[in-house]
Amino acid sequence: MTWLVTGGAGYIGSHVVRAFVADGIPAVVIDDLSSGHRSFVRDDIPFYAGSILQGELLDQIFTEHKISGVVHLAGFKYAGVSVTRPLHTYNQNVSGMVTLLESMAAHNVTNFVFSSSAAVYGTPSTDVVSEEDPTHPESPYGESKLIGEWLLSDQARATASGPAPLRQTSLRYFNVVGSGYDDLRDTSPHNLFPLVFERLVAGEVPYINGDDYPTPDGTCVRDYVHVSDLALSHVVAAEALEDGRPLLPVYNLGSGSGLSVRQIMDAVARGTGIDFTPDIRPRRPGDPARIVATGELAARDLNWKMRHTVDEMVASAWAARQAAERSG
C-alpha cells in the first residue's frame, strides 16, 4: 500500500504526506514546485519534480512504485487570480486531472482522494452548507474543481463493471490554517494568516476588507480548519477506499459554525503578542458575508473533527513562521 500525493510539497500536501507516513503508509510525491517547497518533503520520501500534465512522468512513477491510490492536491488554487487566468486554471486543474486519470487507468490504479473546494458552492443560500446544497461556482477555480468532481464520477461509472473500477471521493473545504510541524507553513501570498503575519513582521498594520456585512461583528465569516485535522481525514479516506469500505462521492470538511475575520485578528494579536487594531478597507467585490459548511458526514465516515481552537491554530502557524525566520 503506497499512495502518490500530487502537490505533496505544498502546504497542505506536505502535511498529508507526513500523516500518511505517521500512519505507516508509504508515500510518493510529485510536485512542480510552482508554489510548493522541496524542503517540505523529507529526504526519505521518493520525490519527483514535475507536473501532473506530464503523462510520461506519471507513467514512470506508476511503473517504479506499486501505487495503490492517489491523493490529488496539485493544481492552481487561487480563486481571485483564476478570473484573470482562466485558461491557465483550466489547463492545470482540468487537463491535469484528465492526464492523471488516464495514467491511473493505464496502470490499474483504482483509488482516488480528491482535494476539492467549498468554492464549488459559490455564494451559499443557507447559513451552513451541506453536501446536498446546489453547486454554482463563481470563479474559474471553483468551476475547475467541480469539473474535476464530474470527471471522477464519470470515470467511476465508466469503469464500474470492468476489472479495475475507480473508487473515489472528493473533500470540499475552505480556509486551511495552522501548522503541524515547525518546518511546514503556509507561504501563499493570498491566504489570510500569512498575509497578516507578513504585515506584522514588517511593522505594518493588518487590514480587514469590509466591516459592514450582515454578520455579528460586521466582518466576513468563514470556515477555518487546522491543516493537521484536514490531513488526517485524507488518510482515513484513503484507507477506507483501500479497504473497500463505502464512501460518499463528496464530503464537506467544515466547522459548522465559522469564525469572523475580526475574531481571527483578535486571535492573532493574542497568539503573537503584538497588539494592533486592524485597518478597515472597502469590501472586495464578490465576497459573500458568510460561508460555513457542515462536517457531519465527514465526522461519521472520515474521523473528521475540529481538534484545535482558534488560538491553537494561530499559535502553531506563528511558531512555524518564526522558525522559518530563524532558519533564514
Secondary structure, DSSP 8 states (H G I E B T S, - for coil): -EEEEETTTSHHHHHHHHHHHHTT--EEEEE--SS--GGGS-TTS-EEES-TT-HHHHHHHHHHS-EEEEEE--S---HHHHTT-HHHHHIIIIIHHHHHHHHHHHTT--EEEEE--GGGG-S-SSSSB-TTS-----SHHHHHHHHHHHHHHHHHHHHTTSSS--EEEEEE--EEE--SSTT-----SSSHHHHHHHHHHTT---EEE-S-SSSTTSS-EE-EEEHHHHHHHHHHHHHHHHHT----SEEE---SS-EEHHHHHHHHHHHH------EEE---TT--SEE-B--HHHHHHH-----S-HHHHHHHHHHHHHHHHHH-
